[in-house]
Structures are given as C-alpha cells and as structure tokens.
Amino acid sequence: MTGEFGLLSLLAAASLALLLGCVPFIALYGRRMPLLVWLPSLSYGVTLLITLALLALGWCFVTNDFSVLYVAQHANSQLPLFYKIAAIWGGHEGSMLFLLFALSLWSSALTLFRHHFPLRFFARALGVMGWLLVAFSAFILFFSNPFVRLFPTLAEGRDLNPMLQDLALIFHPPLLYLGYSGFAISFAFAVATLLEGKSSQNIARYSRPWVLAAWGLLSIGILLGAWWAYSELGWGGWWFWDPVENASLLPWLTSTALLHVLAINERRSLYHQWGILLSLVTFQLCLLGTFIVRSGVLTSVHAFAVDTARGEVLLALFGMVTLISLMLFALRVRGNHRAADFALFSLETLLLAALVLLSIAAVTVLIGTLYPLIFSALGLGSLSVGAPYFNQTLTPFVLLLLLLMGAAPFADWQQSRKTPRWRLVAPALLAIFGALFSAGWFQFLWQPQSQWQPAMMPGVTLALWALFAPLFAAKIRWRSWLIHGGVAISLLGMLFASYHSTELGSRMSPSREATLAGYQLTYQQTELLVGPNYTSERAHIRVSQHGRPITTLLPERRHYTAREMLMIEPAIASGPLADFYAVLGDNLSAGEYSVRLYHKPMVSWIWGGALIMVFGGVLTLWRRAKPASDIVEDK
C-alpha cells in the first residue's frame, strides 16, 4: 500500500497547490484580504505532502517493492542501500518527483521568510510558485507517475544503471534540481513585480540572496557532474559539450549575468528591466534544460528518457511559461529614459560589460546546442556541433571576462578612480612573469614528453591577472576575489589539462613497464573481486619515478550481473601538480590486458577553483542576510 499512499499524497499536494495558486489572486483582486492568512498553511501543506510522496517512493526502494514498475526498472535486491536512495532520482519519473519536491522546498522557504517582503508582493510571488507546483504535479500525475503498479510482480529488479552507481551521482542530480528550482523564486519575484505594474528597484534587494543561493547549488551540481564524467566514463575528460551538459551551463551563465545586474540595480537603481528579463530567462532556460534531458529528443549518457510523448508535454510547458512571462514583460515593463550619470571607466560600465559578455556567451552556447536538434527536426539530416565550435567561439568572451575581473577592483561607482600606476603595472608584470615561469616549470618537469603550447599564454596571463590584480587594489573585496579567483584557478587547470595531457595505450601483463611523462608505470598483478551486485577484475599498476614509489593505481572491469553490463572503473591518483589516470581495457590473452594511461597536469585545480568560487558565494550569501526590520511593509 506504500505506493498508493505516495500517489494519494501527490494528488492531495496537487489539490493544495491549486489552492495556493488561486487564493493569493482571489484575495488581492477580489478584495478578500483575510484569505491571505491561509497562505502559510497551504505552502507548508504542499511541501509536507510532496515530502511524504517522495519518502513513500524511497521506502519502496528500501523494501525492494518490485510491484512498483519504477522500482523494478531501477533497483535490485543486491543494490547497496545508498545506491537505492540515489535510484529514487535515477530515472525519469523519480527525478521529476524530486524536482517537484525541490520546488516545494523553495516555496516553503519563501513562506518562512515572508516577513521580509511586502504582503502583496509576497502573495503574488507565492501564487506564481503555486501555479508552477500545479503544472509539475499535473505532469507527474498524468505523464510521469512513479507509483504505477506492475502485474504480475517481478521477483527481482533490473538494477540501477551501473553508470549511475557512483558517489558523485548520489549528490549531483539533487543539487542540480535544487539549483534549477531555486531560480523559480527570482522568476516569481519578476512576475510579481510585473503584475504590480512597475519595475521596482526592490527586486534586486529581494532577489539577490535567492539567486545567489540557487547559483551556488547549481555550481556545485555542475562541478559534481563534471567530476562524474571524469571519474566514471573513462575517457579522461570532464566536459564534452554534450547538449545535456550545456543545458545546465546555460542557466549558470544567465544567472551569473543576473547577479551582476542585480548588484548594479541595488546600488545604483539602474537596469531594472535587465534584472527582470534575466530573472525570467534564467528560469525558462531551466525548463528548457528539463526538456532536453527528459524529452528523448537526443541520446546521451546524461539523458533520462526516451519517451518523446513526455517530451512534447514538457515542450508545451516550457512554451507556455515562456510565452506568458515574456508577454507580461512586454506589456508591463516600463522604459527608463534616465541619462547615464557614470563615467566610461566606472564600476557600472565594467559590470555592464560583464553582463553583455555573459549574455552573448549564453546565446552562443544556446545556438550550438539547439541548432543540431532543429536541423534534425526539420528533416534536413544529422548534424553535429562539437567542442571546436564552443572552444573557438567562447574563448574571446572568456579572455575579456578575465580582463574585467582584474580591472573591476580598481573602478568605483559613477566615476573613474584615480589609481596609482604601480597598482596596475605590478599585477600585470606579475601575471606575465607567472605565465613565463609556468612555461619554464612545465618544460623542466615533463619535457620532452610534451611541448609547451604558446597558445596558452594569453589565457594563463589573463587568469593570473584576474587572480593577482584584486590584491593590489586600494580596498580588497575579499568575497569577490574568492569568487573571481576561483574562476581563474579553474581556468588555469582547464588550460593545462587540455593542452598538456599525455596518454599512452599499451598491452600490459605482470612485470611489464611503460613510461609516461617521465614516470614508470609497472603492471603488477590482476585480482578477482566479488562486489555486492557485480564481479570485478582489478589491476594493480605501480607508479614510480627513478625507482621511488609514488602511488598505486587500481583500475577495474566490472560485470554487473542483473543488467549483464560490463563497466570500466578508472583509477585516479590526484595531486596538486598532476593526476595519474588508468583505464583497464580488454583481456587480450591470459594475464594480458589493454591499458590506457593518462598524465593530466593540474586537473585538480579545476575542482579546487570551483570550490573556492562557491565558498566565496556562500560568504557573500551569509553577508546578505538582513533582518526583517530592514524591509518596510505595504500599508
């Protein structure tokens, strides 16, 4: 009966969500203000009921209830408990339920902090959240029900996709969903502002902490997704410019632009329209990403569905939300003819330039992502847009953004700050010297295995400029420095790992040795293991240099019995200067395997820089917390 209880909870949640969407507008436009007293109860009630539905689905997994179709498709009695929990969102139906759960959490969080907002504004925003909850609840109930019963009941489940049986995949999807749904708050604020008929500057004060929280969650989700691709798929990379990967990058770019425009809006009361438009577009891109991942219009290791009927409904939902919100924007936004009152090299100009660059970069990624899909939908054949397009088109934007990151601390609001020349020259010389030093250091460490690539020099120099320049400003903005410095560190790791990774394919057997990047890798033995739901062949490969042991790599070939799938599990030994990466391939003969070995300089800087960036965002969010008394209630 657990499945039926979950379904009833979901039905009740949809009913309360419908009330949550209707009551605020009935109260405001029907002049029945006392009805607003029910909003907190409705909001918390929706969250409680959706939580019960999610817990019911989780209990079906824990108890191996294979009479539920979704559980039978994504679990097995031998599956470890923590992977059973991850299996809740390991398929289409469960992932949509968790997305609905995340949306309800944000709705309750908005209700919890309702005293920070004017009553009418809060009511309108919560009403918008209610209608979003209705839309997603209806989709799940009619097109993506995770509680469908299976007759006759299976004795055993099919097991979770082995590619998803990874630690990063336990946390990666939930964090992405929390980030996606978090942007619904800024979307609701923008719609509420438009419904009021004015482009209030208060949207920045209201939205900025929520956007920052959602941006941080989305950033961590993307980071874990990149780490999963690097550590699980066995190709040695972390970003393939896959359409599903791009689907998460698009709202990240526009939300980063939104954070910059909200900073200008809050401080200088400029660009209200940009803030509203980006709030709408960011959530629309989250819906577009949901369509891409779960529509079945493409084949990807990241995609969740192959049912195009669901995709049509998701596309209709995306189209409806986009059309209504943009029409409302066109009808209700008011132009601002205020003349610019700031200098050319002021902070307003630099932030505006960053906003424009990030927006153009998002459009560039959007075109590269959707063009093959549109080309195929029109019956014109198959077309692929790969990494060369994205790398070549986005590189100029990245370089210009790095330049702006280093220059922004020397600018001031409204006017150009008079900065002593040495404060600009010193970090510029330090960046150039650092780039030259890194070239010499690279040659000393790993020559002649790989040649230094001069094409890296502009990127390395500007990344170091963005990292060092803020430290020479008259006033150091530490939180901004952490965020921008984290971006610079990640880009340094991407440059070195992309340009100077070396790899070697070899036939290896016990005692056979291979040399890579000045290191000796010796195949020692192969052992056979039995896991909870798989059997494994695991190799032992010792890494040494000049006879000094450094580490031992343990790559595996796993055979998952339930799905009869063979999966490789790469072995990674991470360090501050480089990673060693080994993939165990086919068994060629008795005791001999094909092995692919990688040496990847500074790849760990990608993850470290991203964590620093998110940490800076957390500190900024902590500082953004304001008491309720700072906000004046509507009379």
C-alpha positions in Angstrom: 0.0 0.0 0.0 3.0 2.3 0.2 2.8 3.1 -3.5 -0.9 4.0 -3.2 -0.1 6.2 -0.2 2.5 8.1 -2.2 0.1 8.6 -5.1 -2.7 9.9 -2.8 -0.2 12.2 -1.1 0.8 13.5 -4.6 -2.9 14.0 -5.5 -3.5 15.9 -2.3 -0.4 18.0 -2.9 -1.7 19.0 -6.4 -5.0 20.0 -4.9 -3.4 22.2 -2.3 -1.1 23.6 -4.9 -4.1 24.6 -6.9 -5.5 26.5 -3.9 -2.0 28.0 -3.3 -2.1 29.4 -6.9 -5.6 30.7 -6.7 -6.0 32.1 -3.2 -3.5 35.0 -3.5 -5.1 36.4 -6.7 -8.6 35.9 -5.4 -7.6 37.8 -2.2 -5.8 40.6 -4.0 -8.1 41.1 -6.9 -11.4 40.0 -5.3 -10.7 42.2 -2.3 -10.8 39.3 0.2 -7.6 40.0 2.0 -8.4 37.8 5.0 -7.9 34.8 2.8 -4.1 35.5 2.8 -3.9 34.2 6.3 -4.2 30.7 4.8 -1.1 31.0 2.6 1.5 29.7 5.0 -0.6 26.6 5.8 -1.2 25.9 2.2 2.5 26.3 1.3 3.7 24.1 4.2 1.0 21.6 3.5 2.1 21.2 -0.2 5.7 20.6 0.9 4.7 18.1 3.6 2.5 16.1 1.2 5.2 16.0 -1.6 7.8 15.0 1.0 5.5 12.1 2.1 5.2 11.1 -1.6 9.0 11.1 -2.0 9.5 9.2 1.2 6.9 6.6 0.1 8.9 6.1 -3.2 12.1 5.8 -1.2 10.5 3.2 1.1 9.5 1.2 -1.9 13.2 1.1 -2.9 14.4 0.2 0.5 12.0 -2.6 0.9 12.6 -4.0 -2.6 8.9 -3.5 -3.7 9.2 -4.7 -7.3 5.5 -4.5 -7.7 6.1 -0.8 -8.4 7.3 -0.5 -12.0 9.7 2.3 -11.4 11.4 0.4 -8.6 11.7 -2.7 -10.7 13.3 -0.8 -13.5 15.9 1.0 -11.3 16.8 -1.3 -8.4 17.8 -4.8 -7.4 17.8 -6.6 -4.1 21.6 -6.7 -4.2 22.0 -3.0 -4.7 23.7 -1.3 -1.8 21.4 0.9 0.4 22.9 4.3 -0.6 22.5 3.5 -4.3 18.9 2.5 -3.6 18.4 6.0 -2.2 20.1 7.5 -5.3 17.9 5.4 -7.5 14.9 7.5 -6.4 16.1 10.1 -8.8 18.0 7.7 -11.1 15.2 7.6 -13.7 12.7 9.9 -15.4 9.7 9.6 -13.0 11.7 9.8 -9.8 13.8 12.7 -11.0 10.7 14.7 -11.8 9.2 13.9 -8.4 12.4 15.2 -6.7 12.3 18.3 -8.9 8.8 18.9 -7.7 10.0 18.3 -4.1 12.8 20.8 -4.6 10.3 23.4 -5.9 8.1 22.9 -2.9 11.1 23.4 -0.6 11.8 26.8 -2.1 8.1 27.7 -1.8 8.2 26.9 1.9 11.5 28.8 2.3 9.8 31.8 0.7 6.9 31.4 3.1 9.3 31.1 6.1 10.9 34.5 5.2 7.6 36.1 4.2 8.1 38.9 6.8 11.0 40.2 4.7 8.6 41.2 1.9 5.6 43.5 1.5 2.5 41.4 1.9 1.0 42.0 -1.6 4.4 41.3 -3.2 4.8 38.1 -1.2 1.2 36.9 -2.0 1.7 37.4 -5.8 5.1 35.6 -5.8 3.8 32.7 -3.8 0.8 32.5 -6.1 3.2 32.1 -9.1 5.0 29.4 -7.2 1.7 27.7 -6.6 0.9 27.6 -10.3 4.4 26.2 -11.1 3.7 23.5 -8.5 0.4 22.7 -10.1 2.0 22.4 -13.6 4.7 20.0 -12.4 2.3 18.0 -10.3 -0.1 17.6 -13.2 2.8 16.5 -15.4 3.8 13.8 -12.9 0.3 12.5 -12.3 -0.7 12.2 -15.9 2.6 11.6 -17.8 5.3 10.5 -15.3 3.7 8.6 -12.4 6.4 6.8 -10.4 3.8 4.7 -8.5 2.5 2.7 -11.4 1.9 -0.9 -10.3 3.4 -3.9 -12.2 1.3 -7.0 -12.7 2.5 -9.7 -12.3 5.0 -8.7 -9.7 8.7 -9.4 -10.5 10.8 -11.4 -8.1 13.8 -9.3 -8.9 14.5 -5.8 -10.3 16.6 -4.8 -13.3 19.1 -2.9 -11.1 20.2 0.8 -11.3 22.2 1.8 -14.4 25.8 0.9 -13.5 26.9 4.3 -14.8 24.9 5.9 -12.1 26.3 3.8 -9.3 28.8 6.4 -8.4 29.2 8.6 -5.3 29.0 11.8 -7.3 25.7 10.7 -8.8 24.1 10.5 -5.4 24.5 14.2 -4.9 24.9 15.6 -8.5 21.2 15.4 -9.6 19.6 16.7 -6.4 21.9 19.7 -6.3 21.1 20.5 -9.9 17.4 20.2 -9.2 17.7 22.4 -6.2 19.6 25.0 -8.3 17.1 24.8 -11.1 14.0 25.1 -8.9 15.7 27.9 -6.9 15.6 30.2 -9.9 11.8 29.8 -9.7 11.9 32.3 -6.8 13.5 35.1 -8.8 11.1 34.2 -11.7 8.2 34.6 -9.2 9.6 37.9 -8.0 9.9 39.2 -11.5 6.4 38.2 -12.4 5.1 39.7 -9.1 6.9 42.9 -10.0 5.4 43.0 -13.5 1.9 42.3 -12.1 2.3 45.3 -9.8 2.9 47.3 -13.0 6.2 48.8 -12.0 9.8 47.9 -12.5 10.7 48.4 -8.8 14.3 48.5 -7.8 13.3 46.4 -4.8 13.5 43.3 -7.0 17.3 43.4 -6.5 17.1 43.6 -2.7 14.5 40.8 -2.7 16.0 38.5 -5.4 19.8 38.7 -4.9 20.1 36.4 -1.9 17.9 33.8 -3.5 19.6 34.0 -6.9 23.0 33.6 -5.1 21.8 30.5 -3.2 20.4 28.9 -6.3 23.6 29.8 -8.3 25.8 28.2 -5.6 23.7 25.0 -5.6 23.8 24.9 -9.4 27.6 25.5 -9.4 28.2 22.6 -7.1 25.9 20.4 -9.1 27.7 21.2 -12.3 31.0 20.6 -10.6 29.9 17.1 -9.4 28.6 16.3 -12.9 32.0 17.2 -14.4 33.8 15.1 -11.8 31.5 12.2 -12.5 32.2 12.4 -16.2 36.0 12.5 -15.4 36.0 9.7 -12.8 33.4 7.3 -14.3 33.2 7.4 -18.1 36.9 6.5 -18.6 37.7 9.0 -21.4 39.9 11.2 -19.2 37.8 14.4 -19.8 35.4 16.3 -17.7 33.3 18.3 -20.3 32.2 17.1 -23.7 30.0 20.0 -24.7 27.1 17.4 -24.7 23.7 19.1 -25.1 22.7 17.9 -21.6 25.9 19.4 -20.1 25.1 22.6 -21.9 21.6 22.6 -20.6 23.0 23.1 -17.1 25.6 25.6 -18.3 23.0 27.9 -19.9 21.2 29.0 -16.7 24.5 29.2 -14.9 25.7 31.8 -17.4 22.5 33.8 -17.3 22.3 33.6 -13.5 25.9 34.9 -13.3 24.8 37.8 -15.5 21.8 38.3 -13.3 23.9 38.5 -10.2 26.0 41.3 -11.8 22.9 43.3 -13.0 21.3 42.9 -9.5 24.4 44.4 -8.0 24.1 47.5 -10.2 20.4 47.6 -9.7 20.6 47.5 -5.9 23.5 50.0 -5.6 22.6 52.5 -8.3 19.0 51.8 -9.3 19.9 51.1 -12.9 18.9 48.4 -15.4 15.7 47.3 -13.7 14.4 45.8 -17.0 17.6 43.8 -17.4 17.1 42.3 -14.0 13.5 41.3 -14.6 14.3 39.9 -18.1 17.2 37.8 -16.9 15.2 36.5 -14.0 12.6 35.3 -16.5 15.1 33.9 -19.0 17.1 32.0 -16.4 14.1 30.0 -15.2 13.0 29.5 -18.8 16.4 28.0 -19.5 16.0 25.7 -16.5 12.7 24.5 -18.1 14.5 24.1 -21.4 17.2 22.0 -19.8 14.4 19.8 -18.2 13.0 19.3 -21.7 16.4 18.5 -23.2 17.3 16.0 -20.5 14.0 14.2 -20.2 12.3 14.5 -23.6 14.0 11.7 -25.5 15.0 14.1 -28.4 18.6 13.1 -28.0 20.8 10.2 -26.9 23.2 10.9 -24.1 24.7 9.3 -21.1 23.2 12.1 -19.1 19.6 11.8 -20.6 16.8 10.3 -18.5 14.1 9.4 -21.0 13.4 8.0 -24.4 9.6 8.7 -24.5 9.0 11.6 -26.9 5.4 11.9 -25.8 6.6 13.2 -22.5 8.9 15.5 -24.3 6.0 17.1 -26.2 4.3 17.9 -22.9 7.5 19.3 -21.4 8.0 21.4 -24.5 4.4 22.7 -24.2 5.0 23.6 -20.6 8.2 25.4 -21.5 6.5 27.2 -24.3 3.5 28.2 -22.1 5.7 29.6 -19.3 8.0 31.4 -21.8 5.2 32.9 -23.8 3.1 34.1 -20.8 6.1 35.6 -18.9 7.6 37.3 -22.0 4.2 38.7 -23.0 3.8 40.0 -19.5 7.2 41.6 -19.7 6.4 43.3 -23.0 3.1 44.6 -21.8 4.0 45.8 -18.2 7.7 46.8 -18.2 8.3 50.5 -18.3 11.2 52.1 -20.2 13.8 54.1 -18.3 15.0 57.2 -20.2 17.3 58.3 -17.4 20.6 59.6 -18.8 23.8 57.7 -17.8 25.4 59.5 -14.9 28.6 57.5 -14.7 32.0 57.7 -16.3 33.3 55.4 -19.0 35.6 53.5 -16.7 33.3 53.3 -13.7 32.2 50.1 -12.0 28.8 50.4 -13.7 30.4 50.2 -17.1 32.6 47.2 -16.2 29.6 45.3 -14.7 27.5 46.2 -17.7 30.3 44.8 -20.0 30.4 41.6 -17.9 26.6 41.3 -18.2 26.8 41.7 -22.0 29.6 39.2 -22.4 27.9 36.6 -20.3 24.6 37.1 -22.2 26.3 36.7 -25.6 28.2 33.7 -24.4 24.8 32.1 -23.3 23.3 32.9 -26.7 26.4 31.3 -28.4 26.0 28.1 -26.3 22.3 28.0 -26.9 22.7 28.2 -30.7 25.3 25.5 -30.7 23.1 23.3 -28.5 19.8 23.7 -30.3 20.9 24.0 -33.9 21.5 20.3 -34.4 18.1 19.5 -32.8 16.3 22.0 -35.0 18.2 20.8 -38.1 17.2 17.2 -37.4 13.6 18.2 -36.6 13.2 19.9 -40.0 14.2 16.6 -41.7 17.5 18.1 -43.1 19.6 15.3 -41.8 22.0 14.8 -38.9 24.4 17.5 -37.8 26.9 17.6 -35.0 28.2 20.7 -33.3 31.2 19.7 -31.2 33.9 21.1 -29.0 35.8 23.1 -31.7 32.8 25.4 -32.2 32.3 26.1 -28.5 36.0 26.4 -27.8 36.7 28.8 -30.6 33.6 31.0 -30.2 33.7 31.2 -26.4 37.4 31.8 -26.0 37.3 35.6 -26.7 34.5 36.1 -24.2 36.4 34.2 -21.5 39.6 36.3 -22.1 37.6 39.5 -22.0 35.9 38.5 -18.8 39.2 37.7 -17.1 40.4 41.1 -18.1 37.4 42.7 -16.5 37.7 40.6 -13.3 41.2 42.0 -12.7 40.2 45.6 -13.6 36.9 45.8 -11.6 38.6 46.3 -8.2 40.3 49.4 -9.4 37.0 51.0 -10.5 34.5 53.0 -8.5 30.8 53.7 -8.7 29.9 56.6 -11.0 33.4 57.8 -11.6 36.8 56.6 -12.7 39.0 56.1 -9.7 42.5 57.7 -9.7 44.7 54.7 -9.2 48.5 54.9 -8.9 50.1 53.4 -11.9 52.1 50.9 -9.9 49.0 49.2 -8.6 48.1 48.3 -12.2 51.6 47.7 -13.5 52.7 45.4 -10.6 50.0 42.7 -11.1 50.3 42.9 -14.9 54.1 42.2 -14.6 53.4 39.5 -12.0 50.9 37.8 -14.3 53.3 37.9 -17.3 56.2 36.7 -15.2 53.9 33.9 -13.8 53.0 32.8 -17.2 56.6 32.7 -18.4 57.6 30.8 -15.2 54.8 28.3 -15.7 56.2 27.6 -19.2 59.7 27.0 -17.8 58.4 25.0 -14.9 56.4 22.8 -17.3 59.4 22.2 -19.5 61.5 21.3 -16.5 59.0 18.8 -15.1 57.7 17.0 -18.2 59.9 17.7 -21.2 60.4 16.0 -23.7 57.1 14.1 -23.2 55.0 17.2 -24.1 55.8 20.5 -25.7 54.7 23.8 -24.2 51.8 25.3 -26.2 52.3 29.1 -26.8 48.5 29.4 -27.5 48.1 29.0 -23.7 50.0 32.2 -22.9 47.1 34.7 -23.3 44.8 32.6 -21.2 47.4 31.8 -18.5 48.4 35.5 -18.3 44.9 36.9 -18.0 43.9 34.2 -15.5 46.9 35.2 -13.3 45.9 38.9 -13.8 42.4 38.2 -12.6 43.9 36.3 -9.6 46.6 38.8 -8.6 45.2 42.2 -9.6 42.5 42.5 -6.9 45.2 42.1 -4.2 46.8 45.4 -5.3 43.6 47.4 -5.2 43.3 50.1 -2.5 40.4 48.2 -1.0 40.3 44.4 -1.3 36.9 43.0 -1.8 37.6 39.5 -0.4 34.4 37.8 -1.3 34.5 39.0 -4.9 38.2 38.0 -5.0 37.3 34.5 -3.8 34.6 34.1 -6.5 36.7 35.5 -9.4 39.9 33.9 -8.1 38.2 30.6 -8.0 37.1 31.0 -11.7 40.7 32.0 -12.6 42.2 28.9 -10.8 39.7 26.6 -12.5 40.6 28.1 -15.9 44.3 27.5 -15.2 43.5 23.9 -14.5 41.4 23.6 -17.7 44.2 25.1 -19.8 47.0 22.9 -18.5 44.9 19.7 -18.5 43.5 20.4 -22.0 46.8 21.4 -23.7 49.3 19.2 -21.9 47.6 15.9 -21.0 49.6 12.9 -22.3 48.2 9.4 -22.8 49.6 6.1 -23.8 47.9 2.9 -24.9 49.8 -0.3 -24.0 49.5 -4.1 -23.8 50.4 -4.9 -20.2 50.9 -8.0 -18.2 52.6 -8.7 -14.8 56.1 -7.1 -14.6 55.7 -5.2 -17.9 56.5 -1.5 -17.6 55.5 1.6 -19.6 56.9 5.2 -19.4 54.7 8.2 -19.4 55.7 11.9 -18.7 58.9 10.8 -17.1 57.2 8.3 -14.8 57.4 4.5 -14.8 54.2 2.5 -14.6 54.6 -1.2 -13.8 51.8 -3.7 -14.1 52.0 -5.9 -11.0 49.0 -8.2 -10.9 45.3 -8.8 -11.6 42.9 -9.8 -8.8 39.3 -11.1 -9.0 36.8 -9.5 -6.7 33.1 -10.0 -5.8 31.1 -6.9 -5.1 27.5 -6.6 -3.8 26.0 -6.7 -7.3 29.0 -7.3 -9.6 32.2 -9.2 -10.1 35.4 -7.4 -10.9 38.8 -7.8 -12.4 41.2 -5.3 -10.7 44.7 -4.4 -11.9 47.5 -3.2 -9.7 49.7 -0.6 -11.5 52.6 0.9 -9.6 53.7 4.4 -10.4 57.3 5.3 -9.7 60.0 7.8 -10.7 63.7 6.9 -10.7 62.9 3.9 -8.6 60.9 5.9 -6.0 57.3 4.6 -5.5 54.7 7.3 -5.8 51.3 5.6 -5.9 49.4 2.5 -7.0 46.5 2.7 -9.5 43.7 0.1 -9.2 41.6 0.3 -12.4 38.7 -2.2 -12.7 36.5 -4.0 -15.2 33.1 -4.7 -13.5 30.4 -7.1 -14.7 27.0 -6.3 -13.3 25.1 -9.5 -13.2 21.5 -8.2 -13.2 21.9 -5.9 -16.3 24.6 -8.1 -17.8 26.7 -4.9 -18.4 30.4 -4.6 -18.5 31.7 -1.3 -17.0 35.1 0.1 -16.6 36.1 1.9 -13.4 39.1 4.2 -14.0 41.7 4.6 -11.3 42.7 8.1 -10.4 45.6 9.3 -8.2 45.1 13.0 -7.7 47.8 15.5 -6.8 48.3 19.3 -6.8 50.5 19.1 -9.9 49.0 16.3 -11.9 46.7 13.3 -11.9 47.6 9.8 -12.9 44.6 8.1 -14.6 44.4 4.5 -15.7 41.7 2.5 -17.7 41.7 -1.3 -17.8 40.6 -2.4 -21.2 40.0 -5.8 -22.9 41.5 -9.1 -21.7 43.7 -9.9 -24.7 45.1 -13.2 -23.5 45.9 -15.0 -20.3 47.1 -12.3 -17.9 47.5 -9.6 -20.6 45.2 -6.5 -20.9 45.0 -3.4 -23.0 45.6 -0.5 -20.7 45.2 3.2 -21.4 47.3 5.5 -19.2 47.0 9.3 -18.8 49.0 12.0 -17.2 46.9 15.1 -16.6 48.6 18.2 -15.3 46.8 20.4 -12.8 43.4 18.9 -13.4 42.7 19.0 -9.7 42.8 22.8 -9.9 39.5 22.7 -11.8 37.7 21.2 -8.8 39.6 23.3 -6.3 38.9 26.6 -8.1 35.2 25.7 -8.4 35.0 25.0 -4.6 36.8 28.3 -3.8 34.3 30.1 -6.1 31.3 28.5 -4.4 32.8 29.3 -0.9 33.1 32.9 -1.9 29.4 32.8 -2.9 28.5 31.3 0.5 30.3 34.1 2.3 28.5 36.6 0.2 25.2 35.0 0.9 25.9 35.0 4.6 26.7 38.7 4.5 23.5 39.3 2.5 21.2 38.1 5.4 19.1 41.1 6.6 16.7 41.3 9.5 13.0 41.7 8.7 13.0 45.2 10.1 15.1 46.4 7.1 12.0 45.9 4.9 9.1 48.2 5.0 5.7 46.5 4.8 3.0 47.8 2.5 0.3 49.8 4.1 
